[in-house]
Amino acid sequence: MESELKDLNSKPAKPVADDGSGEPAHDDASGKDDRPLLKPDLAPQVSTEELQELEKKCAAYVRRDAYGTMGRGELTVKEKVLLGLALVTLVPIRVVLAMTILVIYYLICRICTLFSVPNRDEEQEDYAHMGGWRRAVIVQCGRSLSRLMLFVLGFYWINETYRIPSDAQPNPTTDCKDEGEEEGTERPGAIISNHVSYLDILYHMSSSFPSFVAKRSVAKLPLVGLISKCLGCVYVQRESKSSDFKGVSGVVTERVKEAHQNNSAPPMMLFPEGTTTNGDFLLPFKTGAFLAKAPVLPVILRYPYERFSPAWDSISGVRHVIFLFCQFVNHIEVTRLPVYYPSQQEKDDPKLYATNVRRLMASEGKMTQSDIGLAEKRVYHAALNGLFSQC
């Protein structure tokens, strides 16, 4: 078992950066490649005992809801009946409504961008810096329709908690401010969030309508491509060998600095973990979001559940969407922490900055800090496929 998993983990991966962290991903523990995480032909044959041992190491990706591992667990008769009823009643309604919302927003974006030239910077292209009524319509409609989309998916209410900074805690930047500048008035350059599901994006769109990091291929998708350009997404492509290519970190750093200094610039939304978890753990943070030395706004997301977990950890996309649509009520809890102002030491050391923000979020969100990453997730998913391929 160990040798098979090591062989799998050592296979060369095509470098691509798309982890929401703002850093190029390489073929290492923090990297990401184009291979699907749940691809059956990569699955080694494993036993139940071996899988249980692996689950202890990869606890951040283990599903423990009523649908079981990979959403393939044995369901009770009652659960099967409820699932069947939802499939023929609730799911069609939600699919139609969700597609209607998507098309409506696409048409709004199309109308607002007519006769407008997108901003172009090397490999980037977006409408995020478009001003006037067009930008206002795109942002307000985007926020409203994102919230409506969440409502259609069963998130009828969102429990948001705002943590107030304690007066007893000194601001780390007090000594670094110019005379006359008010403490704590700096605008955060980036929103930092734990990553649990693709639903995170919908929430953040409804809340602050920020720019995200996305694959370059997203820009070419029907409907979604134009919407991503209106969001001002930073597109990621395979690493360029050209000497004038700034890289993802450089682009993200510039955008974070701009958002920090310019109130009209869209904020950057980054998931520094680089992949999704089951929501109970917090993976190591990459430093891409902290290189700009700007303040950040930490946001913690949780998805309480009784039957199906909205976390996208170790379940295929198709199963996840179907089960999510079948669940009548879904829940989301949001904790918004005070803006985190880095000390001079943290500005000089992005790793220290990232580590301290991660420690704060883990403490406030009651999450366990885990040292594993995407490589372990890939191995765990392959082991799951190996187990189920024997069934």
N, C-alpha and C positions, 0 to 999 in steps of 0.2 A: 504493500500500500504506500509506504513512505517513498520508495524509489519511484513509483509511478507518478506520485504527486510532485516530487522534485523534478522529474523529467518534464512534466507539464509546465511547471513554474519557470523552467529554464528555457522554454521555447522562445525564439526571437520574436519580438512584436514590432509591428510597424508603428513608428512614433507618430502620435497625433495628440494635440492638446485640446482637450474638451472636458475639463473637470470642474469648471466653474470657479477655479482658484486663481485664474489669471497667470498661471505658470505653464510653460511648455511641459508636456508630459513626455518622459523618456522611458526606455525599456528597463524599468527598475520597479521597486516596490511602490512608487508613487505614480507610475505611468499608466497609460491607458492606450489600448490599440483598437483595431477595427473588429476584432473577433467578438461575436456575441458571447455574453457571459454564460448563457445557458445552451450553448451549442452541443448537441448530443454526441457528435463524433469526437469530441475532446474528452469524453467521460471515461475515467478509469473504473474498473470494476471494484466495488467496495462492499464491505459487509456492514450490517447495522451497528455492530460494536465499534468498528473503525470510524463510522460516521459520527457516533456519539462522542468519540474522543476528539474528532475534528471540530465538532460543535462547541466544545469547551474553549478551543483556541479562537474560534470565529464567532463568538457569542454576539457580536455586533450585527451579524447578518442572519441570525436565526429567527424564524417566524414561530410564534406560539399562539396563533389565533385558532378559531374553531375549524378553519379550513386546512390546517396542518402544513407540513413542510411542502414548499413549492405550490401550495394551494391544491395539493393532491391527496389530502387526508380523507379518511373515511367519515362521511357525514351521517348524522342521525336521520331517521325517517322524517322527522319534523323539519329539519334543515333542508332536506331534499325537496319537500313540498313547498316550503317558502321560496326556495331558489327557483323552482319551476314556475311558480306563480309570478315571481318578479321578472323572469325571462320573457314571459308572454304579455306582460302588462306594463311594468315600470320601465324596463330597458328600452323598448321601442319609443316610448314618450321622451325619455331622456336623450336618446340618440338624436331624434328629430329636433328637439329644443336646442341641444348643444351645437348641432350643425347649423341651425338657423342663426344662433348668436355669432358663431364664427364667420358665417357668410356676411352677416350684417356689418360686423366690425371690419371685415376685409373691404367691403364696399365704401365704408366711411373713410378708411385709410386711402383707398384708391382715389376717391373724390378729392380728399385734402391734399394729396400729393400730385394731382394733375398739374402739368406745366411747371412743376418744381424740379430742380436739379438736386439730386442727393449729394451729401457731403462725401467726398472720396479722399481717402488717405491710404496710399499703397493698396493693400488688399481689403481695406475696409470701405463700406458703403452704407450710409444711413441717412435718415431724415430727422434724427434726434435734435439737431440744432436749428430746425426750422422754427421761425418765430411767428408771432401774430395769432390771428384767430384759428389758423389751420392747426398749429401746435396745440392750442388750448382745446380744440375739439377732439383731437386725437387722444390727448391725455385724459380728459374728463370722460369721454366715451369709453376709453380703454379701461379705466378704473371701474366705471359703473358696470360695464358688460362682463368684466372679469369676476366681479362680485356676484353678478347674476348667474354666471356659469357655475360658480361654486354652489349657489343656491340650488340650481338644477341638479347638481350632483349630490345633493343631500346635506350640504353644509348650511343649514338654515340659519344658524347663528354662530358667531365667532367670539369666543371668550378672550378678550385682550386685557392684559395687565401691564400697567406702566410703572416701572420701578423708579422711585424718586431718589436722586443722589443724596447721600447723607452729608450734612454739613460738617460732620466730624472727620470726614475723609478729605484731605487736602487735594486740590487739583494738581496733578503732576506737572502741568505746564505753567503754573503760576510764575515760576522764576524765569521762564523763557519768554514771557509776553513783553511786548513793548509797553512803555509807560502810558497809561491812559486807556489801554485796551481792557475791556470788561472781561472778567473771568467767565469761561464757559459759554462764550457767544460764538465760537468758531463752528462753521457748518461741517458736518462729517463728510468725508470724501467718499466713503463706501458704507454700504449696509452689509454686515457680516451675519450669516445665518447658518445654523446646522442644516443638513440636507437629509430629508426623510423620504420625499416623494416628488414626482413631477408636479404634484399639486402645490408644492411650495411656490412655484413660479406664478400660478394663478393668484395665490394670496398676496404675494409681493406686488404683483401688477395692480391688484385692487387697492393696495395700501399706499404705495408710493410711486408706482409706475417707473421702476428703474431700468437701467440697461443691464443686460446679462452677457455672459460669455457663452457662445454657441458654436457648433460646428459650421464650417463654411457651407456645407451642403444644405443647412437649414434655410439659407437665403434663397435657395432655388426651389423650395417646396411650394406647392400650390397653396394659396391663401396664407399660410403661416409665414412664407418668405417675406412678403411685404410687411406684415405685422411686425416681424422681427426687426426689419429695417426702421420702422417707425419707433420701435423701442430703443433703437440705437445700439443693438447688440454688437459686441466685439467678436468678429468672426475668426475662427481658428482653422488653420490649415496645417498640412504636414510641414515639418520644419524646412525652412528655406535655407539654401546654401549661399544665397546672394549676400554680399557684404553690406548692402543698404537696408536689409530687412531687420526691423527693430525687434521683432519677436513679440509674442503675446504679452510677456511681462512688461515690456516697454510701452506698448499700447495701453494696457490696463493702468499702469502707473501714471501715464499722462492724463488718462480720463479721470482717475481718482483725484489727481491734483486739480484738474479743471473743475470738477464737481465741488471740491473743497473751497476753491477761490471764487467761483462764479455761481451765483444763486440761480441763474437761468439755465445752467447746464444740468442734464439729468444725472441723478446719483447712480453710482455703480453698485450692482447687487452681486455679491460673490459668495460662493460656497467653498470655503477654504479646505474642507475635508477632501474634496475631489471626487466623492462618490456618496451614494445613499446608504443609510443604516436603518436599523429597526426603530430608531428614535430613543433608545435607552442608553446609547453610548455616544461618545464624541471622539472621533478619530484625530490624529495629529493634523495640525493646520499647516498648509503650505504658506509661503511668505509673500506670494504675489500681491495680496491685498494690502500688505503693510510696508511695501517698498517706498510708497509715496510719502511716508512719515506724517500722514494726515490723520486726524481723529476718525474713528469709526463708530458706527451705531450697531451694537450687537442685538440680534433678535433671535429668540429661541422658539422653535415650533414643536408642538406635540400633537399627536392624533390619538386621543383616547378611544378605545373601542371595546365592544363586548363580543362581537362575532367575527367580523373581518377587519384586519388591520390595513389601513391605507398606506402603510409603509411599503416602499418598493425596494425590498432587500434581496429576497431570494425567490422570486416568483416571476414568471414570464409576463411580458407586457399585455398579451391578449387576456390571460386569466385575470390579471389585476384589474383591467378595465371592466371586464364582464362582472366580476364579483363586486367591484365598487359601484357599478350601475345598479346592481341587484340589491344593495343595502339601502334601505329607505332613509335612514338617518346616519349621517357621518358627523364627526366632531373634530374641531381644531381648537387648540389652546395656544395663544401667543403671549410671550413675555418679552416686552421691549425694555431693554436695560438703558440706563443713561449713556449718553455719548462718552466714549472712552478716549481720553486725551493722553497720548503717549508722553512719557518722560523723555528727557534728553538721552538717557541711556537706551531706552527702547527705540528711539529714532535712529540711533547709531547701530542698533542690532535688531534687524527685522525678525530674526528667529525668536529673540527674547520677547519682542512685541507680540508676535503671534502666539507664543506659549502662554503669556500672561492673559491675553484675551480669551484663549481657550480655557484656561483654568477658571476664569471668572464665569464664563458661560456654563461650564460643567457644574460649578458650585451652585449657581442660581437656578439652573434647570434640573438639578438633582440627577445629572447624567454621569455615567462612569467613563473615565478616560481610558481609551484603548490605544495600544501602540501598533495595531495591525493596519493594513491598507488595502489597496485595490488588488494587489497580487494575491493576498490571502483570500480575498473575496472570489477571485477567479478560480482558485484551487477548490474552495468550498463548493461553488456552483458546479464545477466539473465532477466533484465527488457525489453530489446530489444526483446528477444525471446518471452517474455510474450505478448508483443504487436503484434508481427507478427504471433503468434500462434492463435490469434483471427481472423486473416484475412482469 
